[in-house]
Amino acid sequence: MRRNLTQILISLPLFLFPTIFFIEKGMAQNTTIPVKVGVVLDLDTWVGKMGLSCISMALSDFYASHGHYKTRVVTKIRDSKRDVVGAAAAALDLLQNEEVQAIIGPASSMQANFVIGLGDKAHVPIISFSATSPSLSSLRSQYFVRATLNDSAQVPAIRAIVQAFGWREVVLIYVDNEFGNGVIPYLTDALQEIDTRISYRSIIHPLATDDQIREELYKLMTMPTRVFIVHMFTPLGPRLFTRANEIGMMKEGYVWILTDGLTDILSTLDPSVIDSMQGVLGVKPHVPRSKELESFKIRWKRKIQQEYPTNESFELNIFGLWAYDAASGLAMAVEKLGPTNFSFQKSNTHRNSTDLDTVGVSQIGPSLLRSLLSTRFKGLSGHFQIFNRQLRSSAFQVVNVIGKGERGVGFWTPVNGTVRKLHSTSKANLGTIVWPGESPSVPKGWVLPTNKKKMRIGVPVTKGFGEFVKVTRDPSTNATEVTGFSIAVFDAVMAALPYAVPYEYSLFQTPDGDPAGDYNDLIYQVYLQKYDAVVGDTTILANRSLYVDFTLPYTESGVSMIVPIVDRRRKNAWVFLKPLTWDLWVTSSCFFVFIGFVIWVLEHRVNKDFRGPRSHQVGTIFWFSFSTLVFAQKERIVNNLARFVVIIWLFVVLILTQSYTASLTSMLTVQQLNPTITDINELIKKGERVGCHHGSFVHDFLIESMKFDKSKLVIYESPEELDELFSIGRVAAAFDEIPYVKTFLTKYCSKYTAVGPTYKFDGFGFVFPKGSPLVADVSRQVLNVTEGAKMLQFEEAWFGQTTSCPELTNSVSSNSIGLNSFWGLFLIAGVASFVALITCITTFLYENRDALINLNSPSSIWRKIKAMVTRFDDKDLRSHTFREIDQLQDERHQSHGCSYTNFPPSPSSLLIPTHNNSAFFGEQGTPSSGHADPVGPNRRMSPHIMFEYELANINHE
């Protein structure tokens, strides 16, 4: 037995050793490194309770799915008790006593403002999921990470909504604390980019009573703006809307837009508050749907009901999702670091040091911060990514409070702007919106102030040009009536507005009835808020727009010059030469001679009308060509080439004579009204006096821009006075705006005209205060009125018919006709004549080529030309015209008993006339009657035989 016991004792170590080894190995594998993380929240608020539960569930879910991770985040929770000092004390306690490596929280932006400094000192990241104020970014803290959206991220979405509905003025209502003030500069800049003015800022204290809220709302009711942007948190926001509903500010015509501070918690508000917010629009970050999110909501709901069984109004919102993602991201960042030295370096302290001096420095803080900033994953709220130390924004959802909750009406994305569906690229729009008062129509965003009965419209008082503004007084009642073209247009525009705007006219005059100032003074009264608008012949100018807003112009624009006109018809003895320029006269004369010569060449050998003595033939050339002016030529044309040339030439002459007649008639009969002055520089150079309308900006324009001497400007007030100034020669010209110029010329169109250039201005417009919401609507109706038939009726009623007056032109003169107008016709006639002439000469040389070949080569060129000219000068007996004549002559000889045989001469009979055979030709080289005549004594020699004689003579020589 002892032996067995000994064996057991010997084998026991061998059995226990492996067992102990595996136990120690398993314990080593299950060992984790705890990492302390502080949580500072207002635990008695809903956001604090929700955030804490979400952080707890995030860490539990994270390590449940990643059980093999080496690190474990251990939370150290502190209550900030809704106090800035409490949050700072809680953070200081965590850093000193717990030596936490990171702090999640605090809840508000004001608390974070203090805690951030502690994080920088201890190199501990401060991660907030609910501090949204943009002012925190200005601290430029290295260790502050905003795991939520900056409030300024929603500003572009709010701006897009305001721009989509065209509201020109808004009122900002916000809480007077760090949360409320932080986003206001961003909203202001964004609205200015779309020309929307912030007419008023309503700042409400966080602890304001209901009476104070009601008093502020009553103040807003007296203002014209009806678009309110509300940026505040609970519980102040719900109280504001409850009071607004009580005093009637949630009825038709009002617009309320919420920032995400209230929109995110709409689901948690009391039903009575929701009833007071019907028709409100809001924006909030878009949370994409996912299975993980739906599962988490169910689990969270079950957990929160277990922890707070008596409260059934708890609802999960975006802050809870951000808290969940922030805790998950921090756990990932910690795990990336792995097993490391999670410790603090103690600071050197002395006896007089404070608690802040005893805060140590985290050794792992910088590495943890870098790890957190690089962490990316898909969280419950969407894609989690820290950019510029804050959560990157993606899309916002636009919701409309209807019934018992909210309904989505669209989205806003940085890429596509406002869209109905998130992934749509269609035209920017929103779904159907039910506005306050259950109105389906979009509110215009403003109304007339309730503390004013009628708009006070300033009207200028002038002595002339009553067509635009005319003031008449009833002597019996001393009542004034304002009429005129400008008044009629304004009345029509205001009547066309989709809403009623009561107004009354007020004369800008002194107690004596004289004008109280010029147009600049009148417009400045609107800037001083003495008038609500100005209606009249007020010109839109750049310097005036610095103080007031103008509507679109309802008249033409520009400044033009008026000058007298004179009739400069040419009445002298040589006026008949004026219709054509000298180069056209010379060209026409040359072509008349040239065409006559061409016709003579073409007709000379075949037409007896173009034969005879040389003087007769020269006369025929001139007579025939110039007689075509009146188509009185009597010579018969028998050559086809000549007929072709004559047809073209008669067409040229027809156009030339008709143009000459028309131009001469115009010079002798039509009035040629030319302006006396056409150059403005000529006026300045000669120092002429010019007229200028009283009270108009044209006076300063002429002095400053046109450099006229002030002493040369003469002021007039009416068209009659200007006509008198012209009549007595006091002014050489006048400058005025186009509407006045047209009015003046309507009365005196036979004596004056307008000459250029026209200096462009923006015409007449109606004046409203700077930023007035009426400007856009009135301008839109101005376009409708000016494009319709009413404008013509107003013009006919106040300016009369102007069709009998000539248009405003520089000159109505008739100029002489130059060669440029006819060179094409002359070119055609010249080409046709040259072609016909060359064709005729070529044909003649071809027909007589044998004769040219028989000429002796020693003969000179001149002799050959002379022989061909002699041949060309003879009749072409082969032509049908001369054959008809020969037949008639033969018939006459036969009737008188004179018949002979016409044989051509033999070559041997072509004797050269010399002294030995002079008897044959006679002394003059003609055949003698005493010898045998091969042709016949009484028969003329044919041109062909005569040409053979000439050739023989040339060869003999």
Sequence and secondary structure as in RCSB ss.txt:
>XXXX:A:sequence
MRRNLTQILISLPLFLFPTIFFIEKGMAQNTTIPVKVGVVLDLDTWVGKMGLSCISMALSDFYASHGHYKTRVVT
KIRDSKRDVVGAAAAALDLLQNEEVQAIIGPASSMQANFVIGLGDKAHVPIISFSATSPSLSSLRSQYFVRATLN
DSAQVPAIRAIVQAFGWREVVLIYVDNEFGNGVIPYLTDALQEIDTRISYRSIIHPLATDDQIREELYKLMTMPT
RVFIVHMFTPLGPRLFTRANEIGMMKEGYVWILTDGLTDILSTLDPSVIDSMQGVLGVKPHVPRSKELESFKIRW
KRKIQQEYPTNESFELNIFGLWAYDAASGLAMAVEKLGPTNFSFQKSNTHRNSTDLDTVGVSQIGPSLLRSLLST
RFKGLSGHFQIFNRQLRSSAFQVVNVIGKGERGVGFWTPVNGTVRKLHSTSKANLGTIVWPGESPSVPKGWVLPT
NKKKMRIGVPVTKGFGEFVKVTRDPSTNATEVTGFSIAVFDAVMAALPYAVPYEYSLFQTPDGDPAGDYNDLIYQ
VYLQKYDAVVGDTTILANRSLYVDFTLPYTESGVSMIVPIVDRRRKNAWVFLKPLTWDLWVTSSCFFVFIGFVIW
VLEHRVNKDFRGPRSHQVGTIFWFSFSTLVFAQKERIVNNLARFVVIIWLFVVLILTQSYTASLTSMLTVQQLNP
TITDINELIKKGERVGCHHGSFVHDFLIESMKFDKSKLVIYESPEELDELFSIGRVAAAFDEIPYVKTFLTKYCS
KYTAVGPTYKFDGFGFVFPKGSPLVADVSRQVLNVTEGAKMLQFEEAWFGQTTSCPELTNSVSSNSIGLNSFWGL
FLIAGVASFVALITCITTFLYENRDALINLNSPSSIWRKIKAMVTRFDDKDLRSHTFREIDQLQDERHQSHGCSY
TNFPPSPSSLLIPTHNNSAFFGEQGTPSSGHADPVGPNRRMSPHIMFEYELANINHE
>XXXX:A:secstr
 HHHHHHHHHHHHHHHHHHHHHHHHHHHHT  EEEEEEEEE TTSHHHHHHHHHHHHHHHHHHHH TT SEEEEE
EEEE TT HHHHHHHHHHIIIII  SEEE  SSHHHHHHHHHHHHHHT  EEESS   GGGGGG  SSEEE S  
GGGGHHHHHHHHHHHT  EEEEEEESSHHHHHSHHHHHHHHHHTT EEEEEEEE TT  HHHHHHHHHHHHTSSB
 EEEEE  TTHHHHHHHHHHHTT SSTT EEEE HHHHTTGGGS HHHHHHTTT EEEEE     HHHHHHHHHH
HHHHHHH TT       HHHHHHHHHHHHHHHHHHHH S    EE     TT  TGGG  EESSHHHHHHHHHT 
EEEETTEEEEEETTEE    EEEEEEETTEEEEEEEEETTTEEESSTT  SS       BGGGB S   SB   T
T SSEEEEEE  SS TTT EEEE TTT  EEEESHHHHHHHHHHHTSSS   EEEEEEB TTSSBSS HHHHHHH
HHTTS SEE SS B  TTGGGTEEE   SS   EEEEEEEEE    STTGGGTTB HHHHHHHHHHHHHHHHHHH
HHHTTT GGG SSHHHHHHHHHHHHHHTTTT        HHHHHHHHHHHHHHHHHHHHHHHHHHHHHHS  EEE
S   HHHHHHHT  EEEETT THHHHHHHTS   GGGEEEE SHHHHHHHHHTTS SEEEEEHHHHHHHHHHSTT
TEEEEEEEE    B  EEETT THHHHHHHHHHHHHTSHHHHHHHHHHH   TTS  S S      B GGGTHHH
HHHHHHHHHHHHHHHHHHHHHHTHHHHHHS TTS HHHHHHHHHHHHHS  TTSHHHHHHHHHHHHHHHHTT   
      GGG     STTHHHHTTTTS  TTS  SS TTS   HHHHHHHHHHHHHH 
